Amino acid sequence: MRLTEFHDLVREEFGQVRGDSLLVDHVILALGGKTAVDAIEDGIDPRIVWRALCDEFEVPPERR
């Protein structure tokens, strides 16, 4: 997954303001307690980060 696609999915699912905030403020336990931004900067594939966000926020499978 490209980073631009990741950002598009986040904003589509959570909205511009909330999505941007989640990326820098929300700690994802499944990713070792990192924020989405930190996880991606550490080399974790954006698709894995997207799926972890979806799991934490119970995004329905048809929107993942």
Sequence and secondary structure as in RCSB ss.txt:
>XXXX:A:sequence
MRLTEFHDLVREEFGQVRGDSLLVDHVILALGGKTAVDAIEDGIDPRIVWRALCDEFEVPPERR
>XXXX:A:secstr
  HHHHHHHHHHHH HHHHHHHHHH EEGGGTSEEHHHHHHTT  HHHHHHHHHHHTT  GGG 
